């Protein structure tokens, strides 16, 4: 399932990236969509890795590690968008 989600997230990220590089300036909403899609794709990759690690080790710690990492990744993306929104920028 993570592999299918990864393919969908990569396709979405590619579409959003093309829109961000278009002639119109990128909006904060487009930046948020880009970060979310990119972060979801990274999360899919780490989830696949955690599944492999769990199957080899027979332990659950890779899931915990990945869960914390994915949570921090999404928090950092949310923080970046909030910071830009409060500053009134579109970086």
Buried (B, 14 or more C-beta within 10 A) or exposed (E): EBEEBBEBBBEBBEEBBEBBEEEEEBEBEBBBBBBBBBBBBBBBBBBBBBBEBBEEEEEEEBBEBBBEBBEEBBEEBBEBBEEBBEEEEEE
